[in-house]
Each structure stands twice: as C-alpha cells, then as structure tokens.
Amino acid sequence: MEILQTPVRFYPYIGGVESYVHNIAKKHVASGHSVSVVCAKAKPESKKREVIDGITVRRLASIGQIANTNITPALPTVLLEEARKAEVIHTHLPTPWSADLSVLAGAVTGTPVVVTYHNDIIGDGLADYVATAYNRTMLQLVLRLADRIIVTQSDYLKNSKHLDSYAEKVRVIQNGVNVEQFRPVELNSEERKRLGFASDRPTLFFLSVLDGHHGYKGLDVLLESIARLNKKADIVPKLLVGGGGDAHSRYKQQATKLGIDDHVEFIGRIPDEDLVSLYSGADLFVLPSKSSDQEGFGLVVLEALACGTPVITTDVVGVSDEIVANNAGRLVAAGDSKALAESITDSLENAKFDTERGREICRKQYSWEASATELERLYYEIAEESAANSS
C-alpha cells in the first residue's frame, strides 16, 4: 500500500507526533508498505529529500510559524502531487495548515484520509482567540472530511468538546513503545557523571520540548515543587531537564528566581544514544502534565517505564490507570506543586515500586507492532470503502 504521512515536522526533530509517525512508518515499511512523508524543514540546512529507515521524506521550505505549525508555501502543490500517488493519507492534529491541506488534497484526489487527533488546539491570550476561531471553522471541516479520526486514549473522546459530533468515525488506537530500544541499562560512575546524574543524592528526569506550546507538560509546576523541597527537605533531589526550545531561557529564569539553580540542570536536546541511559539512570521520571485538553498520551511515560524507571505523573496522562494498578509509580493532582513535592519525597524515601510490572505494561499493552497492525487494517478498510463509493 502507498501511504502518505503529513506531520508538520519529522525525525530527527524530536516531539510526540514526530516520534509517533516515525515509529508507525518504520513498522509499515517493515510490513512491505511504501511510506512517504511530506513535512516542513525543521532547520534551513535540512535535506530536501532523503530516505530514513526506508521512509521517503520530502521536506519543504518554511516562511515562518503560526503557533506550532510551520507555514510551507509549496505544500498545496506538493500534497496534490503526492496524494495522487497515495492510497491513503494520514495527517495529524493539532497542527493546522498541514492537516487542513491534507484533507483538502484527499477530497480533490479522492484519496481517503485518516486524522490522528493527538490533542485539542488551544492557546493563551491572543492565540486563544485564534484557536477558538479555527476550532469553529477549519477544524470542523477537517473532521468532517476525514474518513476516520484516531485518538490514542478512549478518555480523549469524552474529554474533547470537538469530537462528540464525529464519534461514529472515531477509533481508539493506542501509542506504543519499543521495548527492545527502551530497556534498563547499567551505567558506570563515569557515564553517570557525564550525563549529569548526582553522586550524592537522587536524580529526577523530565523530558519535553521546551516551548510555549508544550507548557502543559508542567515543568513550571515541577520547578515549584523542587523549590518547596529546597525549603524543608533534608536532601533535595537533582532535576535533569531534557529538551530544547524557545522557552528554555524562561524556565532557567524561573529556576533562578526560585533559588534552585544548584538543584536543576538543563541538559538541552538529548542525543538518541543517551536517551535510554537517562531514563534508566534516573531514580524517578516526572511528567506533571496539567491539561487533559492538550496531553494526548504522554509517550515519554511509556519510555521511562520500559527502561525500568518509576514515574510520577497526573491523571491526564493516557497510561495513568495502569501505573497505579501495577505499582509502577504515583499520580498527583494536576497543577499542585505541594502534592508533587510530597509525592517525590515519599516515592524516594518509602515507596517500593514494581519496575518489572512497569515494563510488562509496555511489552503486553503498548507495542508499536500492535498499533501499526491496527492502523494497517484501518487503512485497508477506508481504501475499500473509497473504491466502492467511486465505482
């Protein structure tokens, strides 16, 4: 099958949607399908065309960004060209422009379209007015024209106010994690020092893109919780913050203002070869996501669990029920830095987590193979429907 994926950006750019597309596409290529990706250049020096893991990637020049979406003037023409060769188009929200044009290209060429609805489109201040206008207009068109809408957790259909009218074509296909790649590894003292782990106290790990569009990941709340511990705890854990973005300096300023520079290290974008070691070496992985409207799943939580690391997160993360049921970590109330600080202390001092059961969750319930197979069935289903409707 000829599959066209249209994320706004693609690997090696790091992000939840980018990881989702990369992993699914690799599995589809391994199953004998032909997968093409049309996306924006994440950097001016990015190659226009290349093949990554058997995936044909075509990157387009961008003239700027609106919110988290690169505006690529050549996209309408290129999408029409690629859509005519494809048997199915798979696009993604919350990235207007690429999603909008993908469903329009599908309508013009008669190519069926799948939309994965990762999370709602919302904003702050002026951006909120723009998001509201979009949600009332173009979003409705995208969802109406889509042949199927995928959500990665069943609760999202209930939580999102935009999906209810389209419930009959919504399908739940969960995210996955590669348990062969993400696995526990042993680190020697030199490796731990190089990666930034403390030798005299526990180390926490947080990972996200650090920009205004990912503020819902809750790093501000985590920094506040470290400040609370700094005031009263005998031993304050070190926090490693992974990820880059234009809000990096703002979070560093927050840490300075809170007086916790000695306890927080911003380590920037993490090379692929170090990611598993950082997950494995941490005493806790913390993702205090704040918004059920924006947190589609929390893929990094699965990656941490697969590496044998207990997690502290909130109930807006897709895998939260399994975390509690399997004693693989703790949940705290979203936005509550006091509760988070208390949970960190109790987890480090008293908790006995079952890290093997955390890995078992990933192995049995969240494999990319299973997700890719479900998607493959869905692709064939809508391709057959499209062929029947056109005959």
Residue pairs with C-beta under 8 A, 6 or more apart in sequence:
1 33
1 34
1 87
1 88
1 376
1 379
1 380
1 383
2 33
2 34
2 36
2 85
2 86
2 87
2 88
3 25
3 28
3 33
3 34
3 35
3 36
3 86
3 87
3 88
3 90
3 379
4 35
4 36
4 37
4 38
4 82
4 83
4 85
4 86
4 88
4 89
4 90
4 111
5 21
5 24
5 25
5 35
5 36
5 37
5 38
5 90
5 91
6 37
6 38
6 39
6 79
6 89
6 90
6 91
6 92
6 98
6 99
6 101
6 102
7 17
7 18
7 21
7 37
7 39
7 91
7 92
7 95
7 98
8 17
8 39
8 40
8 68
8 69
8 70
8 92
8 95
8 97
8 98
9 15
9 17
9 18
9 39
9 40
9 42
9 70
10 18
10 21
10 22
10 37
10 39
10 42
10 52
10 57
10 59
11 18
11 19
11 21
11 22
11 52
12 42
12 272
13 42
14 209
14 243
14 269
14 270
15 209
16 118
16 296
16 297
16 299
16 300
17 92
17 95
17 116
17 118
19 299
20 92
20 116
20 118
20 175
20 299
21 37
21 92
22 52
22 53
22 55
23 176
23 178
23 368
23 372
24 368
24 371
24 372
24 375
25 35
25 37
25 53
25 55
26 53
26 54
26 55
26 368
27 368
27 369
27 371
27 372
28 35
28 372
28 375
28 376
29 35
29 53
29 54
29 55
30 54
31 372
31 376
33 376
34 56
35 54
35 55
35 56
36 55
36 56
36 57
36 58
36 82
36 85
36 86
37 55
37 56
37 57
37 58
38 58
38 60
38 75
38 78
38 79
38 82
39 57
39 58
39 59
39 60
39 98
40 59
40 60
40 61
40 62
40 70
40 72
40 98
41 48
41 59
41 60
41 61
41 62
41 70
42 59
44 61
46 59
47 57
47 59
48 58
48 59
48 60
49 56
49 57
49 58
49 59
50 57
51 57
58 78
58 82
60 72
60 74
60 75
60 78
61 72
61 73
61 74
62 70
62 71
62 72
63 71
63 72
63 73
64 70
64 71
65 71
66 96
66 97
66 130
67 96
67 121
67 123
67 127
67 130
67 131
67 213
68 94
68 95
68 211
68 213
69 95
69 96
69 97
69 98
70 97
71 97
72 97
72 98
75 97
75 98
75 101
76 101
76 105
79 101
79 102
79 105
80 105
80 108
80 109
82 105
83 89
83 102
83 105
83 106
83 108
83 109
83 111
84 109
84 111
86 111
87 111
87 112
87 379
87 383
88 111
88 112
88 113
88 114
88 379
88 382
88 383
89 102
89 103
89 105
89 106
89 111
89 112
89 113
89 114
90 113
90 114
90 115
90 116
90 375
90 379
91 98
91 99
91 102
91 103
91 113
91 114
91 115
91 116
92 98
92 99
92 115
92 116
92 118
93 99
93 115
93 116
93 117
93 118
93 119
93 121
93 139
93 142
94 118
94 119
94 120
94 121
96 121
96 134
96 138
96 139
99 115
99 142
100 138
100 141
100 142
102 113
103 113
103 115
103 141
103 142
103 145
103 146
104 145
105 111
106 112
106 113
106 145
106 147
107 145
110 386
110 390
111 386
112 147
112 382
112 383
112 385
112 386
113 145
113 146
113 147
114 146
114 147
114 148
114 149
114 150
114 375
114 378
114 379
114 382
115 142
115 143
115 146
115 148
115 149
115 150
116 149
116 150
116 151
116 152
117 149
117 150
117 151
117 156
117 160
117 163
117 170
117 296
118 152
118 296
118 297
119 156
119 293
119 294
119 295
119 296
120 135
120 160
120 161
120 162
120 293
120 294
121 131
121 134
121 135
121 139
122 128
122 131
122 291
122 293
122 294
123 129
123 130
123 131
124 212
135 162
139 162
140 162
143 149
143 162
143 163
143 165
143 166
144 166
146 166
146 169
147 169
147 382
147 385
147 386
148 169
148 170
148 171
148 378
148 381
148 382
149 163
149 166
149 169
149 170
149 171
150 170
150 171
150 172
150 173
150 375
150 378
151 157
151 160
151 163
151 170
151 171
151 172
151 173
151 296
152 172
152 173
152 174
152 175
152 296
152 297
152 318
153 172
153 174
153 296
153 297
153 318
154 172
155 292
155 318
156 163
156 296
156 318
157 163
157 164
157 167
157 170
157 172
159 292
159 293
160 293
163 170
171 378
173 371
173 374
173 375
173 378
174 297
174 318
174 365
174 366
174 370
174 371
175 297
175 299
175 302
175 318
175 366
175 371
176 302
176 366
176 367
176 368
176 369
176 370
176 371
176 372
177 299
177 302
177 303
177 305
177 306
177 362
177 366
177 367
177 368
178 306
178 368
179 306
179 359
179 362
179 363
179 367
181 276
182 276
182 279
182 302
182 303
182 306
182 307
182 362
183 276
183 280
183 306
183 307
183 308
183 359
184 280
184 307
184 308
184 355
184 359
185 276
185 277
185 280
185 307
186 280
187 195
187 197
187 277
187 280
187 281
189 199
191 277
191 281
192 199
192 281
193 199
195 240
195 267
195 274
195 277
195 278
195 281
196 203
196 238
196 240
196 265
196 267
197 203
197 238
197 240
197 281
197 282
198 237
198 238
201 235
201 236
201 237
201 238
202 235
202 237
202 238
202 283
202 284
202 348
203 237
203 238
203 239
203 240
203 281
203 282
203 283
204 222
204 237
204 238
204 239
204 240
204 282
204 283
204 284
204 285
204 286
204 344
205 239
205 240
205 242
205 278
205 279
205 281
205 282
205 284
205 285
205 286
205 304
205 309
206 217
206 219
206 222
206 239
206 240
206 241
206 242
206 285
206 286
206 287
207 241
207 242
207 243
207 270
207 278
207 285
207 287
207 300
208 214
208 217
208 219
208 242
208 243
208 287
208 300
209 243
209 244
209 245
210 219
210 241
210 243
210 244
210 245
210 246
210 247
210 248
210 251
211 245
211 246
211 247
212 246
212 247
214 245
214 247
215 247
215 290
216 289
216 290
216 291
216 293
216 294
216 295
217 287
217 288
217 289
217 290
217 295
218 287
218 288
218 289
218 290
218 314
218 334
218 335
219 241
219 251
220 251
220 254
221 288
221 290
221 335
221 336
221 337
221 340
222 239
222 286
222 288
222 337
222 340
223 239
223 251
223 254
223 255
223 258
223 260
223 264
224 258
224 337
225 288
225 337
225 338
225 340
225 341
225 344
226 236
226 237
226 239
226 258
226 260
226 263
226 264
226 341
227 258
227 259
227 260
227 337
228 337
228 338
228 341
229 236
229 237
229 341
229 344
229 345
230 236
230 258
230 259
230 260
230 263
233 345
236 260
236 263
237 263
237 283
237 284
237 344
237 348
238 263
238 264
238 265
239 263
239 264
239 265
239 286
240 265
240 267
240 278
240 282
241 251
241 264
241 265
241 266
241 267
242 267
242 268
242 269
242 270
242 278
243 268
243 269
243 270
244 268
244 269
248 266
248 268
251 266
252 266
255 261
255 264
270 278
275 303
276 307
279 285
279 303
279 304
279 306
279 307
279 309
280 307
280 308
280 309
282 304
282 309
283 309
283 348
284 309
284 310
284 311
284 312
284 329
284 344
284 347
284 348
285 300
285 301
285 304
285 309
285 310
285 311
285 312
286 311
286 312
286 313
286 340
286 344
287 298
287 300
287 301
287 311
287 312
287 313
287 314
287 317
288 312
288 313
288 314
288 332
288 334
288 335
288 340
289 295
289 298
289 313
289 314
289 316
289 317
289 334
290 314
290 316
290 334
290 335
291 316
291 334
292 316
292 334
295 316
295 317
295 318
296 318
297 317
297 318
297 319
298 313
298 317
298 318
298 319
301 311
301 313
301 317
301 319
301 323
302 319
302 361
302 362
302 366
304 311
305 311
305 319
305 323
305 328
305 329
305 355
305 358
305 359
305 361
305 362
306 358
306 359
306 362
306 363
308 355
308 356
308 358
308 359
309 355
309 358
310 328
310 329
310 330
310 347
310 351
310 353
310 355
310 358
311 323
311 328
311 329
311 330
311 358
312 329
312 330
312 331
312 332
312 340
312 343
312 344
312 347
313 320
313 323
313 329
313 330
313 331
313 332
314 320
314 331
314 332
314 333
314 334
315 331
315 334
316 334
319 361
319 366
320 331
322 328
322 361
322 365
323 329
323 330
323 331
323 358
323 361
324 330
324 331
326 354
326 357
326 358
326 360
326 361
327 352
327 353
327 354
327 357
328 353
328 354
328 355
328 357
328 358
328 361
329 347
329 353
329 358
330 343
330 346
330 347
330 351
332 339
332 340
332 343
333 339
347 353
